[in-house]
Each structure stands twice: as C-alpha cells, then as structure tokens.
Amino acid sequence: MRRKPTSVQALTELGRVRLSKSFFMRDMLHSEIAQVHGLLNAPDDPDLAIAAGTRLCEELLEPLQDRWGRVAVRGAYRNQEVNALGNRMMRAGKAGYNCAINESSAAGHIWDLRDKHGCMGATACVVVPAFYDLHPEPGGWQHLARWIDENLPYSWLQFFPKYWAFNINWHERPLRRIGSYVEPRGRWR
C-alpha cells in the first residue's frame, strides 16, 4: 500500500507510475490551482488514484489517441484540498476556477475518493489537437462526441469552446452522458 507522498523522492516515484503505454501519473498531477496557491496536488490514497487513473488511460485515453493522434492533458487529478479551494474561488467569482464541490467531484477529478455509491472513477480534461485542426467549424466537437459515444466505454463527457477541450470520465457505473458549454449548449445525450 502506497502512502501519500510527502517528499520529493516519494512524489517522484508516484509520478513515475505508468498508467498505460503513453501516460504516467506525472502527466495527471499538474494543477494550475495547486501551482498558484502553493499546494501539493498528491493523492491521499495513491493506490485508488492509480487504479482509477489506469482505467481512464487504458480504456479511454489510449484508444482516443490511437484513433485521433496525441491527446494533450490539460488537467486531470485534483486532491480534495485543491478541488475545495477551486470550488470556493469559483463561488467567490474568481475567473479560471471551475471546480464542483468535493462530493460531486468524487470519482471524477478526485480519483482517490469514491463516490457516494462506493464506486471509483477518474476524469481528465483533454484536447485532441489533430481533431480540432480537422473540425474547427462551429459544432465540430459533435463529430468527436459521436465517435467516443460509438466506440469507448466512457461515463460522461463535457465539451468546452477552446480547441474543443473536454472532460472525459471513466467510472465503474457509466452514465453515458454528453454535455456541452459550446453550441449546441446543454445536454446532448
């Protein structure tokens, strides 16, 4: 059983954990919120975070990358402290903070916290540059949403306007929902 890293060496070792053929835990730990506020964005339960992150990477990110080219991770794992701060700042109207409450982020961006049903899950916010280059037109994100819906065992997707970035979630009990903050806005599926 791994413990929460509290030293550079321990964090280095956690970052070296390979989640899939292309992704390492280090790829998932970057957080602008943590960086700006001087917080350590490391899991309290590294084993649970690794298990959930491995499923996200192997079942969703790798097939996505195999089909469309490089997947750029914008953000992924958040620990409870980082996520809670992001939620407080969002509620205070600070631009750039978009975190839901910890209960809603469990088995989402907080990989090492099971949801209220005891299930694990993991979310990453990603961009697929080659896809965006092929479909920058209004509504172009829908082509990617349709491909993911037809080909991958995702739980939920949420699309954003900039480069068709999107949150992609793997979960033990998939919801199969698609939403968008870009036209057409709202719940797509």
C-alpha positions in Angstrom: 0.0 0.0 0.0 1.4 3.4 -1.0 1.2 6.4 1.3 0.5 10.0 0.3 3.8 11.4 -0.9 5.4 13.9 1.5 8.9 14.2 0.0 10.3 15.0 -3.4 11.5 11.4 -3.7 8.1 9.9 -2.9 6.3 12.3 -5.3 8.9 11.5 -8.0 8.2 7.8 -7.5 4.5 8.3 -7.7 4.9 10.4 -10.9 6.9 7.5 -12.5 3.9 5.1 -12.2 2.9 4.2 -15.7 -0.9 4.2 -16.1 -0.9 3.0 -19.7 1.5 2.7 -22.6 1.6 6.5 -23.1 0.5 8.1 -19.8 2.2 8.4 -16.5 0.8 9.6 -13.2 3.0 12.7 -13.5 1.0 13.7 -16.6 -2.1 13.8 -14.4 -0.9 15.7 -11.4 -0.4 19.2 -12.8 -2.9 21.7 -11.5 -2.8 25.5 -12.0 -4.8 26.0 -8.8 -2.2 24.0 -6.8 0.7 25.7 -8.5 -0.6 29.3 -8.0 -1.6 28.6 -4.4 1.5 26.6 -3.4 -0.4 23.3 -2.7 0.7 19.8 -3.1 -1.7 18.1 -5.6 -1.0 14.5 -4.5 -3.5 11.7 -3.6 -4.2 10.7 0.0 -4.8 7.2 -1.4 -2.3 6.7 -4.2 -3.4 3.1 -4.9 -7.0 4.1 -5.5 -5.9 7.0 -7.7 -3.6 4.7 -9.7 -6.3 2.1 -10.1 -8.9 4.6 -11.4 -6.4 6.5 -13.5 -5.2 3.3 -15.1 -8.7 2.5 -16.2 -9.2 6.1 -17.6 -5.9 5.9 -19.5 -6.2 2.3 -20.8 -9.9 2.3 -21.7 -10.4 5.9 -22.9 -7.3 8.0 -23.5 -5.2 5.3 -25.3 -7.9 4.4 -27.8 -8.7 8.1 -28.3 -5.0 8.7 -29.0 -4.7 5.6 -31.2 -7.6 6.9 -33.4 -7.1 10.7 -33.4 -3.4 11.4 -32.5 -1.8 12.9 -29.5 -4.1 13.6 -26.5 -2.9 16.6 -24.6 -3.9 16.5 -20.9 -5.0 20.0 -19.7 -5.8 18.8 -16.2 -6.9 15.6 -14.5 -6.4 14.6 -10.9 -7.2 17.0 -8.1 -6.9 16.2 -4.4 -9.6 17.2 -2.1 -7.8 20.3 -0.8 -7.1 21.6 -4.3 -10.6 20.9 -5.5 -12.3 22.5 -2.5 -10.2 25.7 -3.0 -11.1 25.7 -6.6 -14.8 25.5 -5.7 -14.5 28.3 -3.0 -12.8 30.6 -5.5 -15.4 29.8 -8.2 -18.2 30.7 -5.8 -16.4 33.9 -5.0 -16.5 34.8 -8.7 -12.8 34.3 -9.4 -12.2 33.7 -13.1 -10.5 30.5 -14.1 -11.7 28.4 -11.2 -14.3 25.8 -12.3 -14.4 23.1 -9.6 -17.6 21.5 -8.3 -17.9 20.6 -4.6 -15.8 17.6 -3.5 -18.9 15.4 -3.1 -19.7 15.9 -6.8 -16.0 15.6 -7.9 -15.5 12.2 -6.1 -14.8 9.5 -8.7 -14.4 12.4 -11.1 -11.4 14.8 -10.8 -10.8 13.4 -7.3 -9.6 10.0 -8.3 -8.8 8.8 -4.8 -12.2 9.5 -3.3 -15.0 7.0 -4.1 -18.4 8.5 -4.9 -21.5 8.2 -2.6 -22.2 4.7 -4.0 -18.7 3.4 -3.3 -17.6 3.5 -6.9 -14.3 4.6 -8.3 -13.8 6.8 -11.3 -11.4 9.3 -12.9 -11.7 12.4 -15.1 -9.2 14.2 -17.3 -9.7 17.4 -19.3 -8.1 16.9 -22.6 -7.6 18.4 -26.1 -7.0 16.4 -29.3 -5.1 18.9 -31.4 -5.3 16.9 -34.7 -9.1 16.5 -34.3 -9.6 20.2 -33.7 -7.5 21.0 -36.8 -9.8 18.8 -38.9 -13.0 20.2 -37.4 -12.6 23.7 -36.1 -16.0 24.7 -37.6 -19.0 25.6 -35.3 -20.3 22.3 -33.9 -17.3 20.4 -35.0 -16.9 18.9 -31.5 -20.0 16.8 -32.2 -18.1 14.6 -34.6 -15.7 13.6 -31.7 -18.5 13.2 -29.2 -20.3 10.8 -31.7 -17.1 8.8 -32.3 -16.4 8.5 -28.5 -20.1 7.5 -27.9 -19.9 4.8 -30.5 -16.5 3.4 -29.6 -15.5 4.0 -26.0 -16.8 2.9 -22.6 -16.9 6.5 -21.2 -19.2 7.6 -18.3 -19.7 11.2 -19.2 -18.2 13.9 -21.5 -18.4 17.7 -21.1 -17.2 19.8 -24.1 -15.7 23.4 -23.9 -15.2 26.0 -26.6 -11.4 26.4 -26.7 -9.9 23.8 -29.1 -12.9 21.5 -28.3 -11.3 20.6 -25.0 -13.4 18.2 -23.0 -13.7 16.4 -19.7 -13.8 12.6 -20.2 -14.7 10.4 -17.3 -14.3 6.7 -16.7 -16.5 5.2 -14.0 -17.4 1.8 -12.6 -21.1 2.6 -13.3 -21.1 4.6 -16.5 -23.8 7.2 -17.1 -23.3 7.6 -20.8 -24.0 11.4 -20.8 -22.7 14.1 -23.0 -22.9 17.8 -22.3 -21.5 21.0 -23.8 -20.7 24.6 -22.9 -20.4 25.3 -26.7 -23.2 25.4 -29.3 -25.4 23.5 -29.2 -25.2 24.0 -25.4 -26.6 21.8 -22.8 -27.1 18.1 -22.5 -26.5 16.4 -25.9 -27.2 12.9 -24.8 
